[in-house]
């Protein structure tokens, strides 16, 4: 995907995470946005909500700020993309994150069953085993912790939770990348058409798993969604497909992969932090994790739509206004988090960050993600005590609409 430049004259109020300078450092925009009233971004087609207080106002008032547009619908794409989706009979229903109450509650309670404390604890031995396998496969000279460690590590965990066979990891990831592309309103249309054609195979694959779990349930998320949980009935097949391919597989992969590598980068860039973490990993890894989730939120944010005219961030929004909640900006709001760009292991209010959202739509997979980050870091620090950034390494970031993640993290030891 090519980098797109922000047009001259629009850079102050426009936001384009796919292009320079916002791809490299969105905080250039975030800092300026917090200092002025809420503004409309032509590239995004939405009002940018950047201050922590305004974000909490939106999240805590779902009657005024509906979640119906939280993530884009794939059938909201250009006509040629929609035609390809229809030709493949690719289903689309609303996802958990796009539902308001009371419809949200039933879907969410069933979805939550996939990420219980018991299931998190049961996955930890497999996490440790997979992390060790990946370290064993490193070359003697160094590794890229994105492609050689965090990505395959998280892929193994989330696929096991959902119920994907391990031998299908690569093709499930390819389909997931296609689905992310279809979500991205700034992506080229020709690439979306190709992705839409491949979605037909993904839909047939998912439906086969749904039908299998209907007669042979297992201890996995697909079975929970099919048969129901927490006193709620199972969901329709199309809803199961949509939750698995979107809220579970995408949200459970990209964000955790990026959180692992961002946490390692923050530690390796700050020697005083690295010294404390190495001296007492059990106590400091959780602190470092929360601080980096705050400082470098892996998920850019979700959309809301106003149900009535309302005031927000110094302006009047009409009914039907689309807002993008910039969690990464709110997490560095200097009015809430002093010295927000620093890595402070002792920040007293760090748990107030919005990296996993909050309220009824808070991420159900947050406990699993925190466990994955902890195991991934513990394994690296134990197995590679001399771990450091490779000489000449400079971080670069993926061109992504929703996620904030490193392209590579080159290390040696």
N, C-alpha and C positions, 0 to 999 in steps of 0.2 A: 504494500500500500504506500503510495507516494506521499511525501510531506506536502501540505498545502499551506501557503503563506496567508496570514491574515491581511486583508486589503488595507492599504494605507488610509489613515483617517478613521478606521473603525477599531483599531487596536485597543483604544481606551475603554470602550464599552462592549466590544464584541468578544466572544470567547470561542476558540476553536481548538479543542484538545488534540486534533489530528495534525496540526501544523505549528510551525515556529511562530512566536517563541513559547507558546503555551504547552506544546508537547514536551519540551525540555524542562520547563519550570512553570507550572500553572500558578504558582504562588505570586508571580509577577502580577497576574490578573487579580488573584484573590485579595491581595493587600489593597490594591486600588479600589476594588469593588466594595470592600468593607467600609471604605471612607466616604462613599457616596450613596445616595438612595438606590434602591433596587432598580436595575436597568435591564432593558430587553436586548438579547443577543441575536442579531440577524442570522448568524451561522447555526445556532442551536434552535432558533425559533421559539424561544422561551425566555421568561424573566429569570435572571440569575439571583438566587437567594444565597447570600454569602456570610451574613453575620450569624453568630451562634444564637443570639436571642430570637432572631427572625426564623431561623430553622426550627427552634423549639416551638415557636408560635404555630408554624405550619403543621408540624408533627402532632401537636397536642390539640389540634382543632380539625379532626377529620370530617366534620360536617361541612366546614367551609372549604377545606382543601381535600378534595377527593383523590383517592389512589387509583382511579380508573385508568389513568394514563401512566402509571408508575414506570413501566417499561413499554417500549413500542410493541405493537402487534405486527407480526410478520405479514399479515394481510393488509397492513397499512402501507406497504411498499408501492413503488411505481407499477403501472399496469402490466408491463412485461414480466416483472417478478411475480406478481399475483397470478398471471396466466400460467407460469411454470409450476407454481405451488398447486393450483387447482388441477392441472394436468396430472400431477402425481398424487392427488387426493390427500394432501398433507393437512392434517386437522389443526385447528386452532380454537382453543377456548381460553377464557380468562385464567390467569395464574393467581396463586395465593396473594402475591404482592400487589396485584391489580384490583383486589376485591375490597370493598368497604363492608362494614358491619350491616346486617347480621350475617351475610353470606360468607364473609371472611372466616368467622369463628369455626365453622364446621370443617372447612378445608384446612385451616391452620392446625386444628387439633389432630387431624389425621396425619398431616405432614410432620408435626412435632414428634410423632412416635418413632420416626427414623433416626432421631438424634438424642435419645435418652441418655442419662448418665451411665446406665448399665451398658448401652451400646458403645459409648465412648470408651469406657474402661475395657471392654472386651476387645477393642481395636488396638489398644496400646501395644500389646506384644507384637502384632503384625506390623505396626508402625516401626518399632525398634528393629525388627528383622529386616524390613525393606530398606530402612536408612543405612543399616550396616552393609547390606548387599550393594547399595549404590556407592558407598565409600570404597568398598573393596574393588569396585570396577574403575575407580579413578586411575589415570596414568600416574607415573612417578613424578611428573613435572608440575602438574596443576590440574585445575578443572574449572568448568563453567557451572556455577552453582544453580543457574536457572535451568539450562537444558539437561545437565547431567545429574542433577540432584533434586531440586525442589519440584520441578514439573513431573518427573516420573514417580516421585514419592507421593505427592498429593493425588496424582492420577490413580495410583494403586488403592489409596484409602477411600476416596470418594466412590470409585467404581465398586469396591467391595460393599460399601454401605448401601448403595443403590441396588446392587444385585447384578451388575454386568459381569459376565464371565471374564476372567483375567486374560484369556487369549484374544479378547476383542478390544483390548485397551487402545490400540493404535487407530482402528477405524472409528471407535466411539469418539476419540479425541478429534479426528478429522471432521466428523459430523458436528461436533460441538463447536469447532472453529467456524464451520459454515453457518451455524445458527447465530453465533455472535455477529458475524458479518451481516446477516439479515436484520438484526436489531439496530445496526448502525446507520442512521439516516445520512451520514456524511460519506459512506462508502460508495465506490463506483457501481453504477447500475449493472454493467456487464458482469462483474464479479458476483453480484447478488443473483443474477439469473442463473449462472452456473451453480451456485450454492443451492438455489431453490430446486433445481432439477435433482440434485443429490439428496435432498430432503425426503424424496419418495422412498428411497431405500431405508433411510433412518426410521421413517414411520412404520414400514413393514417390519423392520427389526424389533422396534419397541412393542408393536402389537403382538408379535410372537412371544415376547417375554411376558406380557400381560396375560395372555391366554395360558401360558405355562404355569404362572403363579396362581391363576384361578383354580387350577386342579391340583397343583403341587406347591402350596405356600412354603416360603422359607423365612429365615430371620433376616429380612432385608426390607428396604424402603418400598420397593415395588409391591411386595406382598402386603405391606401396611396400607398402601394406597388402594389396592384392589379389594382387600377384605375389610378395611376399616380399622379404627383403633380409638382408644380413649372414649369409648361409648358412642362413637359416630360411625355411620355406615361407610362402606367403600365408595370410591368416586367413579364417575363414568370413565370409560376407556380413554376418551379424548383428553379428559382432564388429567388422567394419570400420565399420558404421554407428554402433555405440556409441562406438568410439574417436573417430571424427570429430566426432560431435555433442557429446561430453562432454570427454574429456581433451584433445583438440586445440582445438576451436572455443571452448569456454567458458574453459578454463584459459589458452589462448593469447590471449584477448581481454581479459577483465575485469582480470586481474592486471596486464598490461602497460599498459593504459589508465590504471589507477589508479596504477601506479608512476611513469609519466611526469608526471602532474599532481601527485602528492605530492612528487616531486623538485623540480618548479618552485616549488611553494608553499613548501617548506622554504628554497629559495634566496632567494625574494623576501621572506620573513619575516625573514631574518637578513642585514642589510646587509654585515656583515663576510664572510660566506660568499659573497654575491653579488659582492663586490669581488674576492675571490680567483678565483672561477670566471671572471669576465669577463676578468681579467688573463691567465689561462693555462687556457683551456677544455680543451685537449688533455690536460693533466695532471690537472686537478681534476674534470672531469665524471665520470670513472670513480670517483674517490674519493667524490664527492657521491652518486653512484648507489648505491654499496654502503652508505654510511651511512644513506641514507633507506630502502633496502630493509630494513636492520636496524631503524631507528627506527619506520618506518610500514609494516610488512609488508603487502602488498596482499591476501594470502590469510590468512584467520583461522586455518585449520588443518584437519586431517583426523581421522577417527575411527579407533580401534583397538578390538578386542575381546579380552579375556583368554581364553586357552585353558586356564588352570589358576589356582588360587588363588595370589596373589602379593602381595608388599609393594611399595608405591609411595607416595612422598610422605608417609610417616608413618601410613599406614593399610593394612589388609589388604583387597585386592580379591578378591571371589569369582570363580570361573570364570564366563565369560559377561558380565563387566562391560564396559560401553561407556565408552570414554574419548575426550574431545575434546582433541586436541593444540593448545594455544594458542600457535602460533609467535610471534605478536605480543607475547605476554607474555614468553616466553623471550628474545626479542631485546632486551627492556629489563630483564633480570634484572641488578640492580646488583652481584651477586656475580661476574658475568662481564664486564659492560660498565659500568665506572665512569661516573658522571654519565649515565645512560642516556637521559635526555630531551633532552640537548644534541645539537646538530649539530656533530660533530667530524670535520673532513676528514682528520685525522691519527690517527684511532683505530687502534692497531696490530693489534688482533685483529678488525677489522670483518668479515673474510671468514668468521668463525665463525658468522655469523648464519644463521638457519633460514628465511629468506624463501622460498627455493626447496626447502625440505626438505633431507634428507641421506640417505645410505645408498642402498639399492637403489631406493628410490622418489624419489630426487632428481629435480627437474623436468628433463625432457630438453630443454625449450625455453628454458632459462636463457640460453645464449649468444645466441639470437635476441632474447630480451627485452632483454638488456643492449645489443645493437646498436641496437635500436629506441629505447631510452631515450637513448642517446648521440646518434643522428642527430636525434631530435626536439628535444633541447636545443641541440645545435649550430646547427641551423637557426634556432630562435627567437632565440638570442643574436646570431647573425650578421645576421639580417634586421631585428631589432627591438632595437637596442642600448639604447634607453630603456625597455625593458619594465619595468613595475611593476604592483603590485596596484591594481585600480580603487578609487577613493575609497569608503570605507564597506564594502568587501568583508569578509565574515565567512564562514569555511568552514563548510559543512554537509555531512553525510555521508549516503550512500544507506542505505536500510533494506535490509540484505542479511544473509543468514545466513552465507555463506561469505566474502564479500569486504568489504574496507575501502576505500572510495573516495569521492572528493568528488562532490557533486551538480553543482557548478559551480566554475570557477576564472576569475573575471572579472578581466581585465587591461586595461591601456591602455599608451600609450607616448608 
